[in-house]
């Protein structure tokens, strides 16, 4: 089996794959309702929240769109904090639905500037919401979300978070930080295939939802709330197989314990970064205080052909990593270490890199 070390989808444990092979059941029946209530309660434990939480059949981007359309109206002022591709995507979703978006943009490889966020909030009291990506997997940067959330809440703003590549791998205490809508995706730290988004909704978000005018149908939180509270169901046909798979996946996370899950991701991320530096690689995130614990980005330097490196790793070592996206295509490579991952997995990747790097041109130029 290939070593799949991209930032998602991530490998799935055998218990998860086995659970998905179950025959279908009635998604409008009692058995499914009991399953939904069980996995929702476990998800709340990982989110560290007492807020409402819903399963949406779709990708993480669907969860981000749901966050926008359920609490905002066309013309609402939104402060979007972007440090990469997915921060830009969140801003573009808001624009698409008619929000008046101001972007605080950071240079690639650097986290959000908290002072710039503070100044932006102070300069426009009409801002209704702040939207931000917790962990920017396109650049390997983790944002100081706790600090950003405090600024937003102290200013009386909503804060909506793309936690697609962080929740379940990097500490993101929803209630402690006062996060209003938080979206994540099944294919990242949850050790599941793609196809489900999980979204938490605060009391403040519900108040905003009551007057929000952006169009919504499939993503409507009111429908999700009604079906879940009355029947333990989803308003639309759910991905039943993924709900099956969530039981063993969540049990594995909770058995390991959240502090231990976070510590494992921290430990493996440090091992990855130290191993890369020992080979002369340049980390894309210079300040390791803001280096992601779920994905590491590396600058292609000294003659390294990033696309050739990826091909050599895949063809000769069955190790699959990612390149850069959009303006970073060919300039960086990314190693995912999130979800079902151990030190042994990363050692295999690092061992393969030692051989593959010179073959891909590393060291041929100064």
C-alpha positions as a printed NumPy array, in Angstrom:
array([[  0.   ,   0.   ,   0.   ],
       [  1.287,   3.459,  -0.896],
       [  2.267,   5.907,   1.809],
       [ -0.376,   8.577,   1.282],
       [  1.158,  11.687,   2.846],
       [ -0.841,  14.49 ,   1.297],
       [ -2.842,  16.975,   3.418],
       [ -6.002,  15.017,   2.666],
       [ -7.613,  12.668,   1.961],
       [ -5.663,  10.75 ,   4.562],
       [ -5.274,   7.011,   5.156],
       [ -8.108,   5.18 ,   6.899],
       [ -7.666,   2.476,   9.568],
       [ -8.923,  -0.998,   8.77 ],
       [-11.683,  -0.659,  11.368],
       [-13.021,   2.35 ,   9.483],
       [-12.925,   0.636,   6.099],
       [-14.595,  -2.449,   7.511],
       [-17.387,  -0.406,   9.076],
       [-18.102,   1.225,   5.712],
       [-18.729,  -2.166,   4.103],
       [-21.938,  -2.675,   6.077],
       [-25.185,  -3.039,   4.156],
       [-27.427,   0.034,   3.957],
       [-30.107,   0.717,   6.562],
       [-33.125,   3.042,   6.592],
       [-31.781,   6.557,   7.103],
       [-35.265,   7.484,   8.379],
       [-35.342,   4.672,  10.924],
       [-34.595,   4.385,  14.644],
       [-31.272,   2.564,  14.191],
       [-29.819,   5.377,  12.132],
       [-31.196,   7.986,  14.526],
       [-29.434,   6.323,  17.459],
       [-26.21 ,   6.237,  15.459],
       [-26.495,   9.927,  14.578],
       [-27.015,  10.953,  18.198],
       [-24.037,   8.867,  19.265],
       [-21.584,  10.254,  16.713],
       [-22.828,  13.815,  17.244],
       [-22.139,  13.588,  20.978],
       [-18.638,  12.262,  20.289],
       [-17.97 ,  14.999,  17.732],
       [-18.913,  17.613,  20.334],
       [-16.275,  16.159,  22.643],
       [-13.587,  16.617,  19.993],
       [-14.859,  20.115,  19.136],
       [-14.794,  20.862,  22.884],
       [-18.233,  22.416,  22.642],
       [-21.737,  22.355,  24.035],
       [-22.98 ,  24.16 ,  20.915],
       [-25.276,  22.556,  18.379],
       [-23.405,  20.439,  15.858],
       [-24.574,  19.02 ,  12.542],
       [-23.396,  16.516,   9.964],
       [-23.634,  17.818,   6.409],
       [-23.108,  15.519,   3.466],
       [-20.494,  17.346,   1.388],
       [-16.897,  18.495,   1.518],
       [-15.242,  20.9  ,   3.918],
       [-15.906,  23.683,   1.428],
       [-19.6  ,  22.903,   1.763],
       [-19.259,  23.434,   5.497],
       [-17.57 ,  26.781,   4.858],
       [-20.379,  27.823,   2.52 ],
       [-22.926,  26.754,   5.132],
       [-21.187,  28.987,   7.688],
       [-21.509,  32.   ,   5.398],
       [-25.069,  31.607,   4.133],
       [-26.638,  30.79 ,   7.482],
       [-25.591,  33.883,   9.436],
       [-25.095,  36.678,   6.894],
       [-27.13 ,  38.818,   4.531],
       [-26.082,  40.38 ,   1.225],
       [-24.286,  43.641,   1.949],
       [-23.049,  42.598,   5.401],
       [-19.482,  43.669,   6.041],
       [-17.059,  40.795,   6.55 ],
       [-13.412,  40.866,   7.574],
       [-11.655,  37.94 ,   5.914],
       [ -8.251,  36.896,   7.203],
       [ -6.253,  35.039,   4.565],
       [ -2.822,  33.46 ,   4.632],
       [ -3.26 ,  31.246,   1.582],
       [ -5.524,  29.435,  -0.851],
       [ -8.177,  28.376,   1.634],
       [ -8.388,  31.749,   3.323],
       [ -8.932,  33.221,  -0.143],
       [-11.605,  30.611,  -0.802],
       [-13.507,  31.531,   2.361],
       [-13.451,  35.196,   1.307],
       [-14.617,  34.311,  -2.209],
       [-17.564,  32.298,  -0.888],
       [-18.689,  35.338,   1.11 ],
       [-18.291,  37.59 ,  -1.948],
       [-20.268,  35.186,  -4.112],
       [-23.273,  35.589,  -1.827],
       [-23.051,  39.368,  -1.811],
       [-21.099,  40.142,   1.348],
       [-18.952,  43.284,   1.441],
       [-15.573,  41.66 ,   2.086],
       [-12.384,  43.308,   3.321],
       [ -9.322,  41.059,   3.303],
       [ -6.394,  41.188,   5.686],
       [ -3.79 ,  39.278,   3.707],
       [ -0.471,  37.908,   4.939],
       [  2.549,  36.978,   2.877],
       [  2.708,  33.293,   1.932],
       [  4.34 ,  31.296,   4.71 ],
       [  3.444,  33.788,   7.429],
       [  0.523,  33.775,   9.877],
       [ -2.147,  36.414,  10.234],
       [ -0.937,  39.704,  11.675],
       [ -2.984,  40.15 ,  14.85 ],
       [ -2.254,  43.892,  14.987],
       [ -3.505,  44.283,  11.409],
       [ -6.7  ,  42.46 ,  12.379],
       [ -7.141,  44.746,  15.388],
       [ -6.687,  47.861,  13.256],
       [ -9.124,  46.584,  10.62 ],
       [-11.787,  45.968,  13.263],
       [-11.228,  49.377,  14.808],
       [-11.394,  51.135,  11.44 ],
       [-14.852,  49.841,  10.539],
       [-17.373,  49.319,  13.361],
       [-19.952,  48.047,  10.835],
       [-18.059,  44.771,  10.323],
       [-20.456,  41.984,  11.286],
       [-18.26 ,  38.904,  11.049],
       [-14.657,  37.759,  10.941],
       [-13.833,  34.676,   8.868],
       [-10.531,  32.854,   9.145],
       [ -8.787,  29.585,   8.342],
       [ -7.279,  28.042,  11.465],
       [ -4.737,  25.865,   9.673],
       [ -3.763,  26.884,   6.133],
       [ -2.801,  23.583,   4.546],
       [ -1.709,  25.25 ,   1.297],
       [  1.27 ,  26.828,   3.088],
       [  1.657,  24.828,   6.309],
       [  0.789,  27.8  ,   8.54 ],
       [ -1.338,  27.67 ,  11.694],
       [ -2.954,  30.986,  12.615],
       [ -3.117,  32.396,  16.181],
       [ -6.834,  31.675,  16.261],
       [ -7.308,  32.196,  19.989],
       [ -5.939,  35.746,  19.735],
       [ -7.989,  36.519,  16.628],
       [-11.151,  35.146,  18.226],
       [-10.67 ,  37.303,  21.322],
       [-10.35 ,  40.423,  19.183],
       [-13.509,  39.528,  17.292],
       [-15.621,  38.695,  20.319],
       [-14.391,  41.695,  22.325],
       [-15.515,  43.84 ,  19.394],
       [-18.924,  42.156,  19.34 ],
       [-18.377,  40.393,  16.016],
       [-19.224,  36.895,  14.868],
       [-16.252,  34.652,  14.158],
       [-16.511,  31.831,  11.664],
       [-13.705,  29.332,  11.269],
       [-12.463,  26.986,   8.588],
       [-11.013,  24.234,  10.781],
       [-11.   ,  21.702,   7.952],
       [ -7.363,  20.639,   8.371],
       [ -6.987,  21.34 ,  12.092],
       [ -9.97 ,  20.049,  14.06 ],
       [ -9.074,  16.717,  15.613],
       [ -5.332,  17.226,  15.175],
       [ -4.598,  20.714,  16.528],
       [ -6.215,  22.046,  19.688],
       [ -9.258,  24.147,  18.719],
       [-11.428,  24.63 ,  21.836],
       [-14.627,  26.008,  20.348],
       [-16.337,  27.121,  23.547],
       [-13.22 ,  28.42 ,  25.289],
       [-12.412,  30.653,  22.305],
       [-16.035,  31.647,  21.67 ],
       [-16.091,  30.446,  18.059],
       [-19.481,  30.928,  16.429],
       [-19.482,  28.635,  13.403],
       [-16.717,  26.076,  12.924],
       [-16.516,  23.771,   9.907],
       [-14.306,  20.762,   9.326],
       [-14.128,  17.889,   6.83 ],
       [-14.102,  14.128,   7.295],
       [-11.064,  13.459,   5.092],
       [ -8.49 ,  15.188,   7.312],
       [ -7.739,  14.487,  10.977],
       [-10.797,  12.293,  11.413],
       [ -9.279,   9.258,   9.61 ],
       [-12.301,   9.039,   7.313],
       [-12.877,   9.209,   3.548],
       [-14.132,  12.467,   2.004],
       [-17.828,  13.206,   1.953],
       [-18.94 ,  14.757,   5.24 ],
       [-18.631,  18.183,   6.834],
       [-19.155,  18.728,  10.557],
       [-20.308,  22.192,  11.655],
       [-20.846,  23.647,  15.13 ],
       [-23.221,  26.589,  15.686],
       [-23.169,  28.939,  18.705],
       [-26.054,  30.829,  20.329],
       [-24.775,  34.072,  18.79 ],
       [-24.731,  32.398,  15.384],
       [-28.334,  31.296,  15.86 ],
       [-29.339,  34.88 ,  16.671],
       [-27.716,  36.045,  13.447],
       [-29.322,  33.151,  11.569],
       [-32.782,  34.392,  12.554],
       [-32.378,  37.501,  10.382],
       [-29.872,  36.261,   7.78 ],
       [-31.058,  36.759,   4.2  ],
       [-28.501,  34.936,   2.062],
       [-30.166,  32.214,  -0.042],
       [-29.851,  28.699,   1.303],
       [-31.648,  25.406,   0.903],
       [-29.412,  22.345,   1.13 ],
       [-27.199,  23.957,   3.797],
       [-30.016,  25.468,   5.89 ],
       [-29.267,  25.112,   9.611],
       [-32.951,  25.489,  10.518],
       [-33.774,  22.337,   8.57 ],
       [-30.741,  20.53 ,  10.042],
       [-31.798,  21.49 ,  13.573],
       [-35.431,  20.445,  13.099],
       [-34.6  ,  17.011,  11.682],
       [-31.891,  16.285,  14.233],
       [-33.847,  17.385,  17.298],
       [-37.09 ,  15.712,  16.296],
       [-35.774,  12.493,  14.764],
       [-31.981,  12.256,  15.008],
       [-31.898,  12.579,  11.224],
       [-30.577,  14.833,   8.486],
       [-32.978,  16.745,   6.212],
       [-31.429,  15.246,   3.076],
       [-30.118,  11.777,   2.323],
       [-26.853,  11.427,   4.273],
       [-23.7  ,   9.512,   3.473],
       [-24.779,   6.475,   5.499],
       [-21.502,   4.61 ,   5.   ],
       [-19.505,   7.488,   6.453],
       [-21.755,   7.617,   9.502],
       [-20.989,   3.913,   9.982],
       [-17.279,   4.716,   9.713],
       [-17.468,   7.571,  12.196],
       [-18.176,   5.22 ,  15.095],
       [-14.805,   3.403,  15.093],
       [-12.895,   6.517,  14.031],
       [-14.275,   8.626,  16.869],
       [-13.834,   5.78 ,  19.324],
       [-10.146,   5.583,  18.352],
       [ -9.705,   9.327,  18.883],
       [-11.473,   9.339,  22.245],
       [ -9.687,   6.215,  23.451],
       [ -6.323,   7.811,  22.676],
       [ -7.558,  10.973,  24.409],
       [ -7.571,  14.47 ,  22.937],
       [ -4.419,  15.658,  24.765],
       [ -2.571,  12.593,  23.487],
       [ -3.879,  13.072,  19.947],
       [ -2.652,  16.673,  19.941],
       [  0.68 ,  15.64 ,  21.473],
       [  1.159,  12.947,  18.816],
       [  0.556,  15.431,  16.022],
       [  2.964,  17.886,  17.661],
       [  5.635,  15.229,  18.097],
       [  5.339,  13.888,  14.55 ],
       [  5.323,  17.384,  13.05 ],
       [  8.526,  18.226,  14.915],
       [ 10.087,  14.956,  13.752],
       [  9.158,  15.832,  10.167],
       [ 10.61 ,  19.334,  10.346],
       [ 13.816,  18.243,  12.07 ],
       [ 14.321,  15.419,   9.588],
       [ 13.873,  17.756,   6.647],
       [ 16.246,  20.373,   8.042],
       [ 18.863,  17.663,   8.608],
       [ 18.727,  17.001,   4.845],
       [ 19.317,  20.663,   4.046],
       [ 15.705,  21.423,   3.242],
       [ 14.263,  24.901,   3.816],
       [ 10.972,  25.006,   5.656],
       [  8.464,  27.328,   3.996],
       [  7.262,  28.602,   7.389],
       [ 10.341,  30.278,   8.816],
       [  8.903,  30.864,  12.298],
       [  8.214,  27.362,  13.584],
       [  5.941,  28.772,  16.276],
       [  3.392,  29.043,  13.464],
       [  4.302,  25.837,  11.637],
       [  1.347,  23.514,  11.238],
       [  1.256,  20.236,  13.127],
       [ -0.802,  18.604,  10.373],
       [  1.129,  19.539,   7.21 ],
       [  4.674,  20.688,   6.548],
       [  5.547,  22.83 ,   3.526],
       [  9.086,  22.879,   2.139],
       [ 10.638,  25.334,  -0.334],
       [ 12.129,  23.803,  -3.469],
       [ 15.682,  25.201,  -3.456],
       [ 19.172,  24.426,  -4.803],
       [ 18.024,  23.031,  -8.121],
       [ 15.226,  20.827,  -6.769],
       [ 12.576,  19.987,  -9.347],
       [  9.516,  19.629,  -7.127],
       [  7.371,  17.829,  -9.691],
       [ 10.176,  15.387, -10.452],
       [ 10.593,  14.757,  -6.716],
       [  6.927,  13.894,  -6.342],
       [  7.137,  11.498,  -9.294],
       [ 10.246,   9.731,  -7.996],
       [  8.719,   9.316,  -4.551],
       [  5.524,   7.913,  -6.035],
       [  7.058,   5.619,  -8.649],
       [ 10.092,   4.314,  -6.763],
       [  8.991,   4.426,  -3.122],
       [  5.173,   4.435,  -3.209],
       [  5.248,   7.633,  -1.165],
       [  2.679,  10.208,  -2.261],
       [  3.144,  13.85 ,  -1.244],
       [  1.712,  17.127,  -2.55 ],
       [  3.105,  20.06 ,  -4.467],
       [  2.201,  23.712,  -4.144],
       [ -1.096,  25.224,  -5.223],
       [ -1.795,  28.147,  -7.533],
       [  1.065,  30.693,  -7.253],
       [  3.149,  28.171,  -5.276],
       [  2.92 ,  25.406,  -7.89 ],
       [  6.4  ,  23.997,  -8.476],
       [  7.849,  26.139,  -5.68 ],
       [  7.068,  24.058,  -2.614],
       [  6.219,  20.502,  -1.664],
       [  3.957,  19.482,   1.205],
       [  3.93 ,  16.472,   3.505],
       [  0.717,  15.643,   5.345],
       [  1.017,  14.163,   8.838],
       [ -2.521,  14.232,  10.139],
       [ -5.036,  11.709,  11.312],
       [ -3.909,   8.088,  11.244],
       [ -0.143,   8.652,  11.296],
       [  2.797,   7.363,  13.335],
       [  6.503,   8.076,  13.676],
       [  7.169,   4.953,  11.612],
       [  5.199,   6.389,   8.708],
       [  7.211,   9.609,   8.733],
       [ 10.507,   7.775,   9.065],
       [  9.676,   5.908,   5.853],
       [  8.929,   9.196,   4.111],
       [ 12.161,  10.795,   5.325],
       [ 14.193,   7.735,   4.323],
       [ 12.7  ,   7.911,   0.83 ],
       [ 13.44 ,  11.627,   0.588],
       [ 17.127,  11.087,   1.379],
       [ 17.434,   9.074,  -1.816],
       [ 14.924,  10.945,  -3.952],
       [ 16.097,  14.526,  -3.319],
       [ 19.436,  14.303,  -5.17 ],
       [ 17.753,  12.35 ,  -7.977],
       [ 15.331,  15.268,  -8.349],
       [ 18.167,  17.772,  -8.658],
       [ 18.606,  18.973,  -5.086],
       [ 22.144,  20.251,  -4.63 ],
       [ 22.709,  20.883,  -8.346],
       [ 22.43 ,  24.653,  -7.895],
       [ 23.491,  27.074,  -5.188]])
